[in-house]
């Protein structure tokens, strides 16, 4: 593995008295797509929030060899960590282009002069957004709004992009098209991605690295080649005994949908 762009050590997060993350150790190398897999309630969303500094944590988070554990969400974003939360969060009354330009306001000052070039790069990456640049964001389809949310985050020029459940609510064809675009984002924007996702089968097609969470703990992690047969992921979802990952727990129905088991 190349030197990690992001690394967490002993990361703990809680909401009030409820602890959600229990000592998370992960690493995301520069230039890779890492996918976070696991059943509902495994802690995927909380882990993304912890990295983007929108939830209180204990432990260590290093980004580009700098400790960002005590930073605010705004300072973390300026350092190069982008976050596309679940639900997209576009400004529905503004046009597509107005949404994108708002994303550019979060750019580091030294990069603001190139915002126009990056706006064109967003349109090159998402041609449908170029076609609809004057249309109100609220009139876009779900898939188009997801692309807009990702494009807006890219306008801040992040080095690491966190994306929560990008396929949520999308038809299978739109999901595949979106995942193809995520590969172009990694390659065309020189951006690493950490994606929390339920669609394990499609995620494995684009991932360089896989992290499986269960019960707020890392059940398995490593290069995608070690997950191709699905056994480790299946054990993590189903909660079957697995010598390497005895803490893996989950629900059978969730796993069946996520990894596409055939009965």
Secondary structure as the mmCIF struct_conf table of DSSP 4:
data_model
#
loop_
_struct_conf.conf_type_id
_struct_conf.id
_struct_conf.beg_label_comp_id
_struct_conf.beg_label_asym_id
_struct_conf.beg_label_seq_id
_struct_conf.end_label_comp_id
_struct_conf.end_label_asym_id
_struct_conf.end_label_seq_id
HELX_LH_PP_P HELX_LH_PP_P1 UNK A 2 UNK A 3
STRN STRN1 UNK A 4 UNK A 15
TURN_TY1_P TURN_TY1_P1 UNK A 16 UNK A 17
STRN STRN2 UNK A 18 UNK A 29
TURN_TY1_P TURN_TY1_P2 UNK A 30 UNK A 31
STRN STRN3 UNK A 33 UNK A 37
TURN_TY1_P TURN_TY1_P3 UNK A 40 UNK A 41
BEND BEND1 UNK A 42 UNK A 43
HELX_RH_AL_P HELX_RH_AL_P1 UNK A 44 UNK A 51
TURN_TY1_P TURN_TY1_P4 UNK A 52 UNK A 53
BEND BEND2 UNK A 54 UNK A 55
STRN STRN4 UNK A 57 UNK A 63
TURN_TY1_P TURN_TY1_P5 UNK A 64 UNK A 65
STRN STRN5 UNK A 66 UNK A 67
TURN_TY1_P TURN_TY1_P6 UNK A 69 UNK A 70
HELX_RH_AL_P HELX_RH_AL_P2 UNK A 73 UNK A 79
TURN_TY1_P TURN_TY1_P7 UNK A 80 UNK A 80
STRN STRN6 UNK A 81 UNK A 84
TURN_TY1_P TURN_TY1_P8 UNK A 86 UNK A 87
TURN_TY1_P TURN_TY1_P9 UNK A 92 UNK A 93
BEND BEND3 UNK A 94 UNK A 94
STRN STRN7 UNK A 95 UNK A 95
HELX_RH_AL_P HELX_RH_AL_P3 UNK A 96 UNK A 104
TURN_TY1_P TURN_TY1_P10 UNK A 105 UNK A 106
BEND BEND4 UNK A 107 UNK A 107
HELX_RH_3T_P HELX_RH_3T_P1 UNK A 109 UNK A 114
HELX_RH_AL_P HELX_RH_AL_P4 UNK A 115 UNK A 125
HELX_RH_AL_P HELX_RH_AL_P5 UNK A 127 UNK A 131
TURN_TY1_P TURN_TY1_P11 UNK A 132 UNK A 134
BEND BEND5 UNK A 135 UNK A 135
STRN STRN8 UNK A 136 UNK A 136
HELX_RH_3T_P HELX_RH_3T_P2 UNK A 137 UNK A 139
BEND BEND6 UNK A 140 UNK A 140
HELX_RH_AL_P HELX_RH_AL_P6 UNK A 142 UNK A 154
TURN_TY1_P TURN_TY1_P12 UNK A 155 UNK A 156
BEND BEND7 UNK A 159 UNK A 159
STRN STRN9 UNK A 160 UNK A 164
TURN_TY1_P TURN_TY1_P13 UNK A 166 UNK A 169
HELX_RH_AL_P HELX_RH_AL_P7 UNK A 172 UNK A 189
TURN_TY1_P TURN_TY1_P14 UNK A 190 UNK A 190
STRN STRN10 UNK A 192 UNK A 196
BEND BEND8 UNK A 198 UNK A 198
HELX_RH_AL_P HELX_RH_AL_P8 UNK A 200 UNK A 206
BEND BEND9 UNK A 208 UNK A 208
STRN STRN11 UNK A 209 UNK A 214
TURN_TY1_P TURN_TY1_P15 UNK A 215 UNK A 216
STRN STRN12 UNK A 217 UNK A 223
HELX_RH_3T_P HELX_RH_3T_P3 UNK A 224 UNK A 227
TURN_TY1_P TURN_TY1_P16 UNK A 228 UNK A 229
HELX_RH_AL_P HELX_RH_AL_P9 UNK A 231 UNK A 238
TURN_TY1_P TURN_TY1_P17 UNK A 239 UNK A 239
TURN_TY1_P TURN_TY1_P18 UNK A 243 UNK A 244
TURN_TY1_P TURN_TY1_P19 UNK A 246 UNK A 247
HELX_RH_AL_P HELX_RH_AL_P10 UNK A 252 UNK A 259
TURN_TY1_P TURN_TY1_P20 UNK A 260 UNK A 260
#
